Each structure stands twice: as C-alpha cells, then as structure tokens.
Amino acid sequence: MDLNLTGKTALVFGASQGIGKAIAESLIKEGVKVAICSRTESTLNETKDKIGAEFALSGDLTKPNEARRVTEEVIKHFGKLDILVTNTGGPAKNNFPDVTTEQWQTDFQSIWLSVTESLQAALPKMAENNYGRVLMVTSIAALEPLPGLTTSNGLRAGLSGLARSISNEYAANGITLNLLLPGYTATDRLKGLNLSEEKIKEMVPAGRLGDPSELADMATFLASEKGAYITAQSIAVDGGVLKGH
Ligand SMILES: NC(=O)c1ccc[n+]([C@@H]2O[C@H](COP(=O)([O-])OP(=O)(O)OC[C@H]3O[C@@H](n4cnc5c(N)ncnc54)[C@H](OP(=O)(O)O)[C@@H]3O)[C@@H](O)[C@H]2O)c1
C-alpha cells in the first residue's frame, strides 16, 4: 500500500524515546520530514541523528506556551505542518486524596493545555493547505481508569471530548483528529510504574506487552491520505484489553 506521505511534514512531541520516538521513526521511513521535541537536549539530539529527523527542538510541556512556541517554530521552518502528534511524559502515580492543586495544574498544563496550545498554532495552517492529521497519544485510561493514575484518568478522558468537538469544526477542511490509546507498551514509562510484567501478561488477552512500533504504524496509516475518512476516533492499541467502548 502506498501511503503517499513523501514530502509531508510532521511535529512529534515527547519523541526522544518510547512511543513518540517510534512514531517519528515510522513517519520518517515513509518519507515524512519530521521535527521532534522533548526536554533533555542530549537525548533529543542523539535520537534526531539516530532516526534521521529533520530537526529537534527542546521544550518542556509542563510550562505554559511551550507547545505553542515549538509548533510555531516548526511551521516557520517547514513553511507548513501536515501532521501533529501530541504526546508527553506520563504523570506521577496518585490517588485522588493525595493530589494537590499544584499537581492538577502541572498535569493539566502538560496533558491538556499543551495540546490546545499546539492546535491553536497548527490548525489555521493546516486549514489553509486543506490537509491536516492530528494524532493525540493518550492512554487506555481515557476509557477505562487505571488504578493509582487519577490525573491521567481524568484529564485524558477530556481530550477525547476535545478531539470530537474540534473534528466537527475542521473535517470539511481536510483535517482529521484521532486519539491513539496505548495499552501496556514496552517503554521506560512502563518500567517506571513498577508493575509486575507477569501480571500484565495475564491481564492482556494477547499475553504480551505491546511494542511501540505497533502503535507507531497505526499512527502513520492515520497520518496518510488513506486515513482521510477516519476522524474523531479513539483507537486503542492494547492487545485486547479494552472491549465494548
Ligand atoms: N508505555 C505505556 O505502557 C503507556 C500506556 C498508556 C499510556 N502511555 C502514555 O503514553 C505517553 C508516552 O509514553 P512512553 O511510554 O513513550 O513514555 P516514555 O518512554 O517515558 O517517553 C516520554 C517522552 O516524552 C518526553 N517528555 C517527558 N516529559 C516531557 C515534558 N514535560 N515536556 C516535553 N517532553 C516530555 C520524554 O523526554 P524528556 O524526559 O527528555 O523530556 C520522552 O521523550 C505517556 O503520556 C504515557 O503516560 C504509555
């Protein structure tokens, strides 16, 4: 299948490692010019060279207006932006009584406002070109809460509503917005949660962790012209964990 992505441009957030890096890599293999962003410059530049990204910009999505600044710089560099992948580090583990207002504010900025900021910068340009693909990496927690991840469960569910709302406004401009919901995927984030791999394998019908490339290839398909008629969808890549949503 020819995805016809050569010459398209993309910005992938949270892309120095894990799922974001795998998405950037998959897009690059299809001929997309990709800009990547994350906080730590050394790792980011290493990844840029390794996967052949066009350029790398460091930015911290817990800080107001960083996502807008990065998106505007990428648009200036490429002259357009065809594909926007919103993604960031996972929030800390927490149960509701332990979450301070400051933690809610930080996670809201990082998980939610960074998305609206980058969309505000990207959507007018995408509409001008009559082509846009927005992919929001969230979590299966958006549909089925995961224990001890209160801020993630709450804020990610909200992003599904946001994508549905905006997709109504922009579908006629050739712009699609979809959410990608990773299940238990083999990255440093999962290691950091200190869950038992054996227990996860028992919970997942496929009996194994996901590989970041499996979600990445779904992202690349949705980013292509072949994905033109798919919008406002929450697509889980989770080995069968979610059912009936
Ligand atoms: N892996 C899973 O099983 C799984 C399951 C469900 C949902 N998810 C979600 O999917 C997303 C990606 O997960 P992952 O497993 O790929 O995580 P990961 O391996 O920890 O990678 C996170 C990436 O985001 C960057 N990042 C972290 N905080 C950032 C910030 N404040 N501003 C900008 N960039 C930041 C990191 O680089 P720097 O640290 O250098 O900034 C890194 O490049 C997370 O939100 C995670 O919660 C993951």
PDBQT file of the ligand as one rigid body, heavy atoms in Angstrom, charges set to zero:
ROOT
HETATM    1  N1  LIG A 301       4.112   2.851  27.832  1.00  0.00    +0.000 N 
HETATM    2  C1  LIG A 301       2.895   2.546  28.204  1.00  0.00    +0.000 C 
HETATM    3  O1  LIG A 301       2.600   1.400  28.588  1.00  0.00    +0.000 OA
HETATM    4  C2  LIG A 301       1.801   3.582  28.158  1.00  0.00    +0.000 A 
HETATM    5  C3  LIG A 301       0.464   3.168  28.361  1.00  0.00    +0.000 A 
HETATM    6  C4  LIG A 301      -0.547   4.115  28.325  1.00  0.00    +0.000 A 
HETATM    7  C5  LIG A 301      -0.237   5.443  28.100  1.00  0.00    +0.000 A 
HETATM    8  N2  LIG A 301       1.053   5.812  27.922  1.00  0.00    +0.000 N 
HETATM    9  C6  LIG A 301       1.317   7.245  27.749  1.00  0.00    +0.000 C 
HETATM   10  O2  LIG A 301       1.910   7.498  26.501  1.00  0.00    +0.000 OA
HETATM   11  C7  LIG A 301       2.794   8.623  26.617  1.00  0.00    +0.000 C 
HETATM   12  C8  LIG A 301       4.178   8.233  26.091  1.00  0.00    +0.000 C 
HETATM   13  O3  LIG A 301       4.619   7.151  26.879  1.00  0.00    +0.000 OA
HETATM   14  P1  LIG A 301       6.037   6.436  26.719  1.00  0.00    +0.000 P 
HETATM   15  O4  LIG A 301       5.834   5.091  27.301  1.00  0.00    +0.000 OA
HETATM   16  O5  LIG A 301       6.573   6.606  25.361  1.00  0.00    +0.000 OA
HETATM   17  O6  LIG A 301       6.907   7.321  27.751  1.00  0.00    +0.000 OA
HETATM   18  P2  LIG A 301       8.486   7.500  27.864  1.00  0.00    +0.000 P 
HETATM   19  O7  LIG A 301       9.213   6.320  27.341  1.00  0.00    +0.000 OA
HETATM   20  O8  LIG A 301       8.704   7.932  29.277  1.00  0.00    +0.000 OA
HETATM   21  O9  LIG A 301       8.794   8.740  26.888  1.00  0.00    +0.000 OA
HETATM   22  C9  LIG A 301       8.279  10.020  27.162  1.00  0.00    +0.000 C 
HETATM   23  C10 LIG A 301       8.841  11.036  26.186  1.00  0.00    +0.000 C 
HETATM   24  O10 LIG A 301       8.271  12.315  26.492  1.00  0.00    +0.000 OA
HETATM   25  C11 LIG A 301       9.294  13.258  26.831  1.00  0.00    +0.000 C 
HETATM   26  N3  LIG A 301       8.772  14.127  27.893  1.00  0.00    +0.000 N 
HETATM   27  C12 LIG A 301       8.510  13.770  29.177  1.00  0.00    +0.000 A 
HETATM   28  N4  LIG A 301       8.053  14.829  29.854  1.00  0.00    +0.000 NA
HETATM   29  C13 LIG A 301       8.045  15.878  28.982  1.00  0.00    +0.000 A 
HETATM   30  C14 LIG A 301       7.712  17.248  29.106  1.00  0.00    +0.000 A 
HETATM   31  N5  LIG A 301       7.294  17.780  30.273  1.00  0.00    +0.000 N 
HETATM   32  N6  LIG A 301       7.814  18.060  28.012  1.00  0.00    +0.000 NA
HETATM   33  C15 LIG A 301       8.240  17.537  26.830  1.00  0.00    +0.000 A 
HETATM   34  N7  LIG A 301       8.575  16.248  26.655  1.00  0.00    +0.000 NA
HETATM   35  C16 LIG A 301       8.485  15.436  27.729  1.00  0.00    +0.000 A 
HETATM   36  C17 LIG A 301      10.487  12.389  27.255  1.00  0.00    +0.000 C 
HETATM   37  O11 LIG A 301      11.762  13.033  27.102  1.00  0.00    +0.000 OA
HETATM   38  P3  LIG A 301      12.340  14.024  28.253  1.00  0.00    +0.000 P 
HETATM   39  O12 LIG A 301      12.162  13.320  29.548  1.00  0.00    +0.000 OA
HETATM   40  O13 LIG A 301      13.759  14.278  27.865  1.00  0.00    +0.000 OA
HETATM   41  O14 LIG A 301      11.512  15.276  28.158  1.00  0.00    +0.000 OA
HETATM   42  C18 LIG A 301      10.353  11.225  26.274  1.00  0.00    +0.000 C 
HETATM   43  O15 LIG A 301      10.863  11.576  25.023  1.00  0.00    +0.000 OA
HETATM   44  C19 LIG A 301       2.814   8.999  28.104  1.00  0.00    +0.000 C 
HETATM   45  O16 LIG A 301       1.939  10.084  28.322  1.00  0.00    +0.000 OA
HETATM   46  C20 LIG A 301       2.309   7.746  28.790  1.00  0.00    +0.000 C 
HETATM   47  O17 LIG A 301       1.693   8.012  30.028  1.00  0.00    +0.000 OA
HETATM   48  C21 LIG A 301       2.080   4.927  27.936  1.00  0.00    +0.000 A 
ENDROOT
TORSDOF 0
